[in-house]
């Protein structure tokens, strides 16, 4: 599938108007290569820089692109450089068939970057306005969507509660917020204020989490097998939509397996379940499997399960603002193992402990 498709998916993702299946398709594509990740990050940064502009700016993006290309052609023709021979942005597909990393070197590279940003904004603008029209037609014009893009984001909800969104995550709720219900795709930490006994609910396509006032984390990425709720304070009821539920207290967690439909309590919760927010990975004589699970979750990578002898190894280390290369280097030295990478897949080899 060509890059036009993924530019459209990125536009839908950044504007908060992407379905679960499309988001999974996009996340799989991003994870497939570093080039794809870079392309996504660059467009996300462009969107964030333009976030302060009024929506009306978006619909002018196509005209801005046409004007910019025409001026570049005229100027380069005068300088004897020849035209850019770049077709006008009559459609998103025309402009995005080129590989993201192929750039014609010229003194106008910064301006062409601006033009690419305008193209993305044009696509997002179409999604934004179509979403508003669709919402109005369905009586849902008061639904608000907030997407974190490539960086985590703090959101203050209408009742004063707070949500911290992990990157590539989206929440959606009614602007009135009378029902105190939030829909989540991705991962978020919630700090919920008590409100005269009114419950606060976080919904995913498969589960529901209900609280009165507490601090808890919900991880529900479409491309992961489990939905995991971790409780930091207060009481939380975590249930799958068919009715099975568990009551969780501080320090506990529960996971819902999307394939088996099983809901299982985890005692205690993983010590690094909130590493995405704390920006800290800590291991205290931890089994290697626990170390692997924490690293996979934090960096969203896959590590091939090593032989059983290695699984008996224990590891101790603390990493603030963890970097994958740094952690791998310490593990290799501390456990006398070799960590290799092929694509997004990592493997660990060694004699064991």
RALINMO-V547587 format. One record per pair of residues at least 4 apart in sequence whose ideal C-beta (glycine too) atoms are under 6 Angstrom apart, sorted by sequence separation. I is the first residue (numbers start at 1). J is the second residue. If there is no record, write none. Layout:
I:J + I:J
//
This chain:
1:5 + 3:7 + 18:22 + 32:36 + 53:57 + 60:64 + 92:96 + 98:102 + 108:112 + 121:125 + 127:131 + 148:152 + 157:161 + 165:169 + 184:188 + 240:244 + 248:252 + 269:273 + 274:278 + 286:290 + 306:310 + 330:334 + 331:335 + 12:17 + 13:18 + 18:23 + 76:81 + 135:140 + 136:141 + 148:153 + 203:208 + 231:236 + 257:262 + 286:291 + 296:301 + 322:327 + 332:337 + 341:346 + 12:18 + 30:36 + 77:83 + 89:95 + 135:141 + 156:162 + 239:245 + 248:254 + 275:281 + 29:36 + 30:37 + 87:94 + 202:209 + 220:227 + 256:263 + 296:303 + 332:339 + 340:347 + 135:143 + 155:163 + 192:200 + 237:245 + 238:246 + 246:254 + 283:291 + 319:327 + 146:155 + 173:182 + 201:210 + 209:218 + 219:228 + 229:238 + 255:264 + 272:281 + 339:348 + 30:40 + 73:83 + 154:164 + 237:247 + 238:248 + 73:84 + 171:182 + 172:183 + 199:210 + 200:211 + 218:229 + 254:265 + 292:303 + 328:339 + 337:348 + 338:349 + 72:84 + 153:165 + 236:248 + 9:22 + 13:26 + 171:184 + 217:230 + 253:266 + 317:330 + 337:350 + 152:166 + 336:350 + 152:167 + 170:185 + 216:231 + 252:267 + 151:167 + 170:186 + 202:218 + 204:220 + 238:254 + 240:256 + 253:269 + 9:26 + 69:86 + 148:165 + 150:167 + 169:186 + 215:232 + 231:248 + 233:250 + 251:268 + 252:269 + 159:177 + 168:186 + 169:187 + 180:198 + 184:202 + 194:212 + 215:233 + 251:269 + 148:167 + 158:177 + 169:188 + 192:211 + 194:213 + 214:233 + 231:250 + 244:263 + 246:265 + 166:186 + 180:200 + 181:201 + 182:202 + 183:203 + 184:204 + 193:213 + 207:227 + 209:229 + 214:234 + 216:236 + 148:169 + 166:187 + 192:213 + 213:234 + 231:252 + 66:88 + 192:214 + 214:236 + 272:294 + 288:310 + 289:311 + 313:335 + 6:29 + 147:170 + 165:188 + 204:227 + 230:253 + 240:263 + 275:298 + 288:311 + 65:89 + 95:119 + 191:215 + 291:315 + 146:171 + 163:188 + 164:189 + 211:236 + 229:254 + 288:313 + 299:324 + 190:216 + 62:89 + 145:172 + 163:190 + 210:237 + 228:255 + 189:217 + 144:173 + 162:191 + 209:238 + 226:255 + 227:256 + 285:314 + 286:315 + 89:119 + 188:218 + 92:123 + 144:175 + 161:192 + 208:239 + 226:257 + 285:316 + 142:174 + 161:193 + 187:219 + 283:315 + 284:316 + 10:43 + 14:47 + 142:175 + 160:193 + 207:240 + 225:258 + 283:316 + 184:218 + 283:317 + 186:221 + 72:108 + 159:195 + 184:220 + 282:318 + 281:319 + 230:269 + 280:320 + 310:350 + 313:353 + 281:322 + 312:353 + 279:321 + 306:348 + 310:352 + 230:273 + 301:344 + 302:345 + 303:346 + 304:347 + 309:352 + 68:115 + 207:256 + 65:115 + 65:118 + 64:118 + 65:119 + 61:118 + 217:274 + 61:121 + 62:122 + 39:100 + 61:122 + 58:121 + 61:125 + 35:101 + 59:125 + 58:125 + 46:117 + 50:121 + 46:120 + 43:120 + 7:92 + 4:92 + 189:277 + 4:93 + 7:96 + 4:96 + 3:96 + 2:97 + 48:149 + 44:149 + 44:150 + 15:124 + 41:150 + 14:124 + 17:127 + 166:276 + 11:123 + 15:127 + 11:124 + 15:128 + 164:277 + 17:131 + 12:127 + 11:127 + 16:145 + 16:147 + 14:149 + 16:170 + 20:205 + 27:223 + 24:222 + 23:222 + 24:223 + 20:222 + 31:344
//
